[in-house]
Amino acid sequence: MNVAATSSTRAYDTTTQTSSDEATRTELGKDAFLKLLLTELRYQDAFQPVDDKEMVAQMAQFSTLEQMENLSAAMEGLAKMQHATQATALIGRKVTATVDDEVVTGTVSGVKFEDGVAYLVVEGKEVLVTDVTEIS
């Protein structure tokens, strides 16, 4: 039984997270796949019904697609938690960062989360974790 690949790879970048991520997707989701399958069943030729093997293959593809979407959502959540853990681990540590061509050095006094992005509070300034150049 041949099953087409249904995977896609998306990089996770904490500095460019947006809620429109889902709106810009071009691949078919599980809802669209199910609608296509139901439409095919509804309008099939009564004298040439869908082959049982073909139906099983389509259902397997649907199941695989759903599981991959669930896995993708779980991985995104895990990545967010990991970034939060990394940011909070820097509390009390001395860091150096470059913000708008200005070097900021000081002790991390806290972490602020805004729209899923972690900012370190260093000497009263908010610094992206990705802008940190040195930790001591």
N, C-alpha and C positions, 0 to 999 in steps of 0.2 A: 504494500500500500504506500503510495507516494503522498507525502504531506509537505506542503510548501512552507518555507521558513516564514515566520511571522514576527521576528524580533526587530527591535529598533534600539539604537543606542543614543542616549542623550546625556551630555555632560552636565554635571551639577556644579554651578558656580554661585556662591552665596552673595556675590555682589550684583548679580543680574536677575534675581528672582522676581517673577511677576505673577500676578494672578491670571494674566491673560495667556499663560503658558498653554493651557488646554485649548484656548480659542484658536491658537495658531497651528494646531496639529493638522497634518495633512493625511495621516494614515487612518484607516477605518477602525473604529472602536467596536466593542462587542455589541452595542445596540444596533449599529449600522449593519454589522454582519448578520445579526439575528433577523433584522428586517428583510435583508436580501434573501435569506434562507426561507422565511415565511412567504415572501412574494413568489419565489420560485415554486414552492409547494402549492400555492394557491392557483397559479396559472399554468401548471404543468399539463401536458397533453395526456388525456385519460387513456389513450391507446399506447402511449410510451411513458409510463411513470418513471420516476427517478429510481435508479438502481439502488438496491439495499446497501451495497458496498460503498457506493458514492455517498449515500445518506450518512452512513456511519463515519466515513472520512470527514464529511463536513461537520458533524457533531464533535468529532475529536478536535478538529481545527478550532471550533468555537470554544471548547473547553480549554484548549491550550492558550488561546488568546485571552480568555478571562483570567487564567492563572498568571499569565505574564503581566497583565495590567495590575493585578493584585501585588505581584512581586515588585514591580516598578514603584508602586505607591509605598510599599514597605521600605524599600531601599532609600527613597527620598526622605522618608521620616527618620530612618536610621542616620542618614547623612546630616540632617538638621540637628539631631541629638549629639552627634559626634562633634560638630562645630561648636555647639553650646558647651560641651564638656571641655573642649580644648580652650575656649575663651575663658571659662571660669577657672581653669587650672592656672591661668596667668595672674590671678588676683594675688597681690602682695609681691609680685616679681617686678624687677626693674626692666623696662623695655625701652627700646629706641625705635622710632617710627618716622617715616617721611610722610607728611600731610601737606598737600598743596605747596610743594617745594620747600617746606619748613621742617627742620628736624626737631622732633619732640622726644625728650627723654624724661623718664620719671617712673614712679611706682604705680602699677595698676591698682586703682582703688575700687573698681567695680566693673560690671559688664552691663551694657544696655542692649536690649533686643528690640529692633524696629523692623517690621515687615519681614521677619525671618532672618535678618542680618544682624550679626553680633558686632557691637562696638565696644572697645575697651575704653574705660575712663582713665585717662592719664593726665595728671596735673590739670584737671578740670576740662580737658579737651576730649572729644570723642574721636577715637582712632579705630579704623577698620583693622581687623586681625590680619588681613592680607597686606597691610601697609607696614607691619612690624618687620624691622630689619635686624634687630638684635634683642636677645633675651639674656639677662644675667641675674 
